[in-house]
Amino acid sequence: MRTQSAPRAAGTLRPVEILIIGSGGREHALALALAADPAVTALHVAPGNAGTAEVATNHDVAATDPAAVTALAQRLGVDLVVVGPEAPLVAGVADAVRSAGIDCFGPSAEAAALEGSKAFAKQVMAEAGVPTAMAHVCTTVDEVALALDQFGAPYVVKDDGLAGGKGVVVTEDRAAALAHAGACLARPDGAVVVEEFLDGPEVSLFAITDGTTAVPLVPAQDFKRAGDGDAGPNTGGMGAYAPLPWAPPGLVDEVMARVVQPTVEAMRHRGTPFAGLLYAGLAVTRRGLRVVEFNARFGDPETQVVLALLRTPLAGVLRAAARGTLGLLPPLEWHPGSAVTVVLAAPGYPEAPVTGGVLTGVPAAADAETGWDAAWVVHAGTARHDGDLVATGGRVLCATARAADLEGARERAYDLLEGIGLAGGHHRRDIGLAAAQGRISVP
């Protein structure tokens, strides 16, 4: 891709060749950030999408196959593997890569259980004294019914296992809550977590950790519901913005002290250190900070806005986390201003997305805006077929923008999205709107 031609900035170690695992918007955002790092001399993505193909070399390898990923990393001779999605982590891809002597950014399968099992995450939080919602782990519909009646409406029911961000139902309808629980329990070894409802705005905070040291990124807020005003079903995420103009002073410090560091220490004491990206989904409630969930990887679409604001070159930070030397790095540096990303979804998403539609008006990477006040496309579910750019997933792409303030970033992102066509595609029009208008209040 590029050779080392500039002095190394804080956070880089030496010229590095990198393989990213995954095919979504998160992986394209990571690829864009790493492609801009002068220390990165070669960049590969497996399997990737049409966007990653513009800044890296794609490889047709199954992301959840530890042996295939390891063989690819060895054949390419990369210095670092960065695992994007949760499924490869739970499948043990990071373990296999590390066993082959290659640095890997991503937790072991045992540590990734923080996301792979909500019941396990609750157990770790209890051990670490991390504030979270009261909950019951249920394995029968009768147990679910009792838990629902204990907590009352709104009812919160979560699939214990991985569900691509769509395993949570929050509803006033008890029958709908029971129906979701029943569907989850019908699967082999099915279990659900029934929780008390948490009031207050939600926050996504990412922390990069090497298993001992943890470094926070800027907080973001994502939008899970499909429709404006948080209407409709849960999705994998319809947009995000960062930072949070309404966040209480000291929020990041409090999360690191009460949530992230105790969790990292608890995992280390268990003999399963968590090294990678610990994602804390939080609610700022009347009773204080509460953890909604943990994820074991960069969130999507929050990664798009968080990395848009990161000034420190990314490669050296990820490699230091993989090598256990994160504590030796200087503090991360951030651009001023705000970033917004808005997801364009396929027709029928999230219930029954219709793929194969042709996209028009999508600027190529070479034609993307540059500079601070800019907008660009992050690909998620896209591919090239007979010269056309087509939708291959439920979430198709993200219009991402950066500006001096939140309103400016919103305007740039939506202006970019208005020029992109996908028959039947849909997007939310209120990403970051309440925050820009000063309408978010902390209980």
matplotlib code that plots the C-alpha trace (Angstrom):
import matplotlib.pyplot as plt

x = [0.0, 2.5, 6.0, 7.4, 8.1, 7.3, 8.5, 6.6, 4.0, 3.2, 1.6, 3.4, 6.1, 7.7, 6.5, 3.8, 1.7, -1.8, -4.7, -8.2, -10.9, -14.5, -16.6, -18.8, -18.7, -16.5, -13.9, -14.0, -13.6, -10.6, -9.2, -9.5, -7.8, -5.0, -4.5, -3.9, -1.2, 2.2, 3.6, 1.3, 3.1, 0.6, -3.1, -5.3, -9.0, -10.7, -13.3, -13.9, -16.3, -16.3, -15.1, -12.2, -11.1, -10.4, -7.8, -6.6, -6.4, -9.4, -9.1, -12.0, -11.5, -14.2, -13.8, -15.0, -12.6, -9.6, -7.4, -8.1, -7.5, -4.2, -3.1, -3.8, -1.9, 1.1, 1.0, 0.8, 3.5, 1.6, 2.8, -0.6, -4.1, -7.1, -10.3, -13.3, -16.6, -17.7, -18.4, -14.7, -13.6, -16.0, -14.9, -11.3, -9.7, -7.5, -6.4, -5.3, -3.5, -1.6, -0.7, 1.0, 3.2, 1.5, 0.4, -3.4, -5.7, -8.8, -9.6, -9.4, -12.5, -12.7, -12.4, -14.8, -17.5, -18.1, -20.1, -20.8, -22.8, -24.8, -25.1, -21.3, -21.0, -23.4, -21.3, -18.1, -19.7, -20.9, -17.4, -15.9, -18.5, -19.5, -22.9, -25.4, -29.1, -30.7, -31.4, -32.4, -31.0, -33.9, -33.9, -37.7, -40.7, -42.1, -39.0, -39.2, -42.8, -41.9, -39.0, -41.1, -43.7, -41.0, -39.5, -42.6, -42.9, -41.0, -39.9, -36.3, -35.4, -32.0, -30.8, -27.9, -25.9, -24.7, -27.5, -25.8, -27.1, -30.7, -31.2, -32.7, -36.4, -37.6, -41.4, -44.5, -46.1, -45.7, -46.8, -44.2, -41.5, -42.6, -42.6, -39.1, -37.9, -39.6, -37.8, -34.5, -35.1, -36.2, -32.6, -30.2, -28.9, -31.1, -31.2, -32.3, -31.5, -34.5, -33.5, -34.9, -35.5, -32.8, -33.9, -31.6, -29.5, -27.2, -23.5, -21.0, -17.5, -14.7, -11.5, -8.4, -6.7, -3.7, -5.1, -3.7, -3.6, -6.8, -7.1, -10.5, -11.6, -14.1, -17.6, -20.3, -24.0, -25.6, -29.2, -30.5, -34.1, -35.0, -37.1, -37.0, -37.9, -36.6, -39.6, -39.6, -37.5, -33.9, -31.2, -27.5, -27.3, -28.7, -26.2, -24.0, -22.3, -19.3, -18.4, -21.4, -22.0, -24.5, -22.2, -21.6, -18.1, -15.9, -18.1, -15.1, -13.0, -16.0, -16.5, -12.9, -12.7, -16.0, -16.5, -13.6, -10.6, -12.4, -13.6, -10.1, -8.7, -11.5, -10.8, -7.0, -7.7, -9.8, -6.8, -8.5, -7.1, -9.1, -6.8, -8.4, -11.4, -13.7, -17.0, -19.1, -22.7, -24.0, -27.0, -26.8, -29.7, -31.3, -29.4, -26.1, -24.1, -25.2, -23.8, -26.3, -24.0, -20.4, -19.1, -15.7, -14.9, -15.3, -19.0, -20.6, -21.5, -19.8, -16.4, -17.0, -17.3, -14.8, -12.0, -12.9, -11.9, -8.7, -5.5, -3.0, -2.0, -3.9, -1.6, 0.9, -1.9, -3.5, -0.1, 0.9, -2.4, -1.6, 1.9, 1.1, 2.9, 0.0, 1.2, 4.3, 2.4, 1.8, -1.8, -4.1, -4.6, -8.0, -9.3, -11.6, -15.2, -17.8, -18.5, -21.7, -22.5, -25.9, -26.7, -28.4, -30.3, -31.7, -35.4, -37.0, -34.2, -34.0, -36.8, -36.3, -33.7, -33.8, -30.3, -29.0, -30.2, -27.9, -26.4, -25.9, -24.0, -21.5, -18.2, -15.1, -12.4, -10.2, -12.9, -13.8, -13.4, -10.3, -9.4, -11.1, -14.6, -15.3, -17.8, -17.1, -18.8, -18.0, -19.1, -20.9, -22.8, -21.6, -19.9, -19.1, -21.1, -20.6, -19.3, -22.3, -22.1, -24.8, -26.2, -25.3, -26.4, -29.1, -26.9, -25.5, -23.3, -22.8, -22.5, -19.9, -18.9, -16.7, -17.2, -16.5, -19.8, -22.5, -25.0, -22.4, -21.4, -25.1, -25.6, -22.6, -23.5, -27.1, -26.1, -23.8, -26.5, -29.1, -26.9, -26.9, -29.6, -30.9, -34.4, -36.4, -33.5, -34.2, -32.4, -33.1, -33.3, -32.7, -29.2, -27.7, -30.6, -31.7, -28.1, -27.5, -30.7, -29.7, -32.7, -30.9, -30.9, -29.2, -31.5]
y = [0.0, 2.6, 2.7, 4.3, 7.9, 10.0, 10.2, 7.8, 9.5, 8.6, 5.2, 3.5, 0.9, 0.1, -0.7, -3.3, -5.5, -6.1, -8.5, -7.4, -10.1, -9.3, -7.8, -5.1, -1.3, -1.7, -3.5, -0.8, 1.9, 0.1, -0.3, 3.4, 4.3, 1.8, 2.8, 6.3, 5.2, 5.7, 2.8, 0.3, -1.1, -3.7, -4.1, -7.1, -7.9, -11.3, -11.5, -7.7, -5.8, -3.4, -0.6, -2.5, -3.5, 0.1, 0.5, -3.0, -6.5, -8.7, -12.5, -14.9, -16.7, -17.5, -15.2, -17.8, -20.5, -20.3, -22.7, -20.8, -17.4, -18.6, -20.1, -16.9, -14.8, -17.1, -17.1, -13.3, -13.0, -10.3, -8.8, -8.3, -9.7, -7.5, -9.5, -7.3, -9.2, -11.1, -14.5, -15.2, -14.2, -16.6, -19.3, -19.0, -17.2, -15.0, -18.1, -19.9, -16.9, -16.3, -20.1, -19.7, -16.9, -14.0, -10.9, -10.6, -7.8, -9.5, -11.5, -15.3, -17.4, -17.7, -13.9, -13.2, -15.0, -11.5, -11.0, -14.6, -15.2, -12.4, -14.7, -15.1, -11.3, -10.8, -13.3, -11.4, -8.0, -9.4, -10.6, -7.3, -5.1, -3.5, -1.6, -3.2, -4.0, -6.5, -9.7, -13.3, -16.0, -18.2, -21.5, -22.1, -20.0, -20.3, -18.8, -16.0, -15.3, -15.0, -12.7, -10.5, -10.1, -9.3, -6.5, -5.2, -3.2, -2.1, -5.7, -6.4, -9.9, -10.7, -13.8, -15.2, -15.9, -13.9, -12.4, -9.8, -7.0, -8.0, -10.4, -7.8, -7.0, -4.0, -3.8, -2.9, -6.0, -9.0, -11.4, -10.1, -10.5, -14.1, -14.8, -13.5, -15.6, -18.7, -18.3, -18.0, -20.9, -23.1, -23.3, -25.9, -24.8, -21.8, -19.3, -15.7, -12.9, -10.9, -7.6, -4.5, -1.6, 1.1, 4.7, 7.4, 7.9, 5.2, 5.6, 3.4, 3.5, 1.6, 0.8, -0.8, -3.1, -5.5, -7.4, -5.1, -1.5, -0.1, 3.1, 4.7, 6.1, 8.9, 8.0, 7.7, 7.1, 4.7, 4.2, 0.6, 1.0, 1.0, 4.1, 7.7, 8.5, 5.0, 3.3, -0.2, -3.2, -3.5, -3.6, -3.9, -0.1, 2.7, 5.4, 7.0, 10.2, 11.2, 12.8, 13.4, 17.1, 16.2, 13.8, 14.6, 15.8, 12.9, 10.3, 8.6, 8.5, 7.1, 4.3, 3.4, 3.3, 1.5, -0.6, -1.2, -1.6, -3.8, -6.0, -6.3, -7.2, -9.7, -11.4, -11.5, -13.0, -15.7, -16.7, -15.5, -12.1, -9.8, -8.3, -6.4, -4.0, -4.0, -2.3, -1.1, -0.3, 1.9, 3.7, 6.9, 6.4, 8.0, 5.6, 6.3, 4.5, 1.0, -1.5, -2.6, -5.0, -5.8, -6.5, -8.0, -5.9, -2.5, -1.6, -1.0, 1.8, 3.6, 2.6, 4.8, 8.0, 7.2, 6.4, 9.5, 11.6, 9.7, 11.6, 9.1, 6.5, 3.3, 0.5, 1.0, 1.2, -2.1, -3.8, -2.6, -4.0, -7.3, -7.4, -6.3, -3.0, -0.5, 1.1, 2.4, 4.5, 8.2, 9.4, 9.2, 12.4, 13.4, 15.8, 18.5, 18.7, 16.0, 13.0, 11.5, 8.3, 7.4, 3.8, 3.2, -0.1, -2.5, -2.9, -5.0, -4.6, -5.8, -8.4, -9.7, -7.6, -7.8, -7.9, -7.5, -3.9, -1.7, 1.3, 4.6, 7.8, 6.2, 8.1, 6.0, 6.2, 8.1, 10.7, 11.0, 14.4, 15.0, 17.4, 18.0, 19.1, 16.1, 13.4, 9.9, 6.5, 3.5, 0.2, -2.5, -5.0, -4.3, -6.1, -5.5, -7.6, -7.1, -3.6, -2.6, -1.8, -4.0, -4.5, -7.8, -7.2, -5.6, -2.7, -1.6, 1.5, 4.4, 8.1, 9.4, 13.0, 15.2, 18.9, 21.5, 20.8, 18.1, 20.0, 20.5, 16.9, 15.8, 18.2, 16.8, 13.2, 13.6, 15.7, 12.8, 10.2, 12.2, 11.7, 7.9, 5.7, 2.3, 1.3, 0.7, 1.5, 3.4, 5.3, 7.3, 11.0, 11.8, 10.5, 12.9, 15.3, 15.4, 16.0, 18.7, 20.5, 20.1, 17.8, 15.0, 15.2, 13.1, 11.9]
z = [0.0, 1.1, 2.4, 5.5, 4.4, 7.3, 10.9, 13.1, 15.3, 18.8, 19.0, 16.1, 16.7, 13.3, 9.8, 10.1, 7.9, 9.1, 8.4, 9.4, 9.9, 9.0, 6.3, 7.8, 8.4, 11.5, 9.4, 6.7, 9.3, 10.8, 7.3, 6.6, 9.9, 9.4, 5.7, 6.9, 9.3, 7.6, 9.6, 7.8, 4.8, 3.7, 4.6, 4.0, 4.9, 5.0, 3.6, 3.3, 1.2, -1.8, 0.4, 2.0, -1.6, -2.3, 0.5, 1.1, -0.5, 0.1, 0.7, 0.4, 3.7, 6.2, 9.2, 11.7, 10.6, 13.0, 10.9, 7.6, 9.2, 10.7, 7.4, 5.6, 8.2, 7.9, 4.1, 4.0, 6.6, 8.5, 11.8, 13.3, 12.9, 14.0, 14.6, 14.0, 14.7, 17.7, 16.1, 15.1, 18.6, 20.2, 17.7, 18.9, 15.9, 18.2, 20.1, 16.9, 15.5, 18.7, 18.9, 15.6, 17.0, 15.3, 17.3, 17.4, 18.6, 20.0, 23.2, 23.6, 23.2, 27.0, 27.5, 24.6, 26.7, 28.2, 25.0, 24.0, 27.2, 29.0, 32.0, 32.2, 31.9, 34.8, 36.9, 36.2, 37.0, 40.3, 41.2, 40.2, 41.9, 38.6, 38.7, 36.4, 36.1, 38.4, 36.4, 36.3, 34.1, 32.8, 31.0, 31.0, 30.0, 33.5, 34.9, 32.4, 33.4, 37.1, 36.3, 34.1, 36.8, 39.4, 37.4, 35.7, 32.5, 30.4, 30.0, 29.0, 27.6, 26.2, 24.4, 26.4, 23.3, 20.2, 18.2, 16.0, 18.1, 17.6, 20.5, 22.9, 23.2, 25.3, 25.3, 27.3, 25.9, 28.2, 25.5, 23.1, 25.8, 26.5, 22.7, 22.3, 25.3, 23.9, 20.6, 22.3, 24.6, 21.7, 20.5, 21.9, 25.3, 25.0, 27.9, 28.4, 30.8, 32.1, 33.5, 35.1, 32.8, 33.0, 32.5, 31.2, 28.1, 26.9, 26.3, 24.4, 25.7, 24.1, 26.0, 24.5, 26.9, 27.0, 29.9, 32.5, 31.2, 29.8, 27.6, 26.9, 23.6, 23.3, 24.3, 21.6, 21.4, 18.9, 17.8, 17.9, 16.9, 13.2, 13.0, 14.0, 17.6, 18.6, 17.0, 15.5, 16.2, 17.5, 14.8, 14.8, 14.9, 12.6, 13.3, 15.9, 17.0, 19.2, 21.5, 23.8, 24.5, 27.3, 29.1, 32.8, 33.7, 34.7, 33.0, 31.3, 34.4, 36.4, 33.8, 33.8, 37.6, 38.3, 35.2, 32.9, 35.2, 37.7, 34.8, 33.3, 36.8, 37.4, 34.1, 34.8, 38.2, 36.6, 34.5, 31.3, 30.7, 28.4, 25.8, 23.0, 22.8, 25.8, 24.8, 27.8, 26.9, 29.7, 30.9, 33.0, 35.3, 38.3, 40.5, 38.7, 36.1, 35.1, 32.6, 30.0, 28.3, 27.4, 23.9, 23.2, 20.0, 18.4, 18.1, 14.8, 13.9, 16.8, 15.5, 12.4, 14.5, 17.2, 14.8, 12.7, 15.8, 16.7, 15.8, 17.1, 14.5, 15.2, 14.2, 17.1, 19.6, 18.5, 18.4, 21.8, 23.2, 21.5, 22.9, 26.5, 26.2, 26.2, 29.4, 27.6, 25.1, 25.5, 25.9, 22.9, 20.9, 19.5, 16.9, 18.1, 16.9, 16.3, 14.0, 12.9, 10.9, 9.4, 8.2, 4.9, 5.4, 2.8, 2.2, 4.9, 7.4, 10.1, 9.9, 6.3, 4.4, 0.6, -0.9, -4.4, -5.0, -7.1, -5.3, -7.2, -6.3, -3.9, -4.2, -4.6, -2.0, -4.4, -4.7, -1.1, 0.6, 2.6, 5.3, 8.6, 7.6, 5.4, 4.6, 3.3, 2.9, 5.1, 3.4, 5.4, 3.2, -0.3, -3.2, -6.9, -9.4, -13.1, -12.5, -10.3, -6.6, -4.9, -1.4, 0.2, 3.8, 5.9, 6.8, 3.5, 4.1, 6.4, 5.5, 7.9, 8.5, 10.7, 11.5, 14.1, 15.9, 16.0, 13.9, 11.2, 11.2, 10.9, 8.0, 6.1, 6.7, 5.6, 2.5, 1.5, 2.0, 0.0, -3.1, -2.7, -4.2, -3.2, -4.2, -1.1, 1.2, 4.4, 7.1, 10.3, 10.0, 13.7, 14.4, 16.9, 16.5, 20.2, 21.3, 18.7, 20.0, 23.6, 24.4, 26.2, 30.0, 32.5, 35.4]

ax = plt.figure().add_subplot(projection="3d")
ax.plot(x, y, z, "-o")
ax.set_aspect("equal")
plt.show()
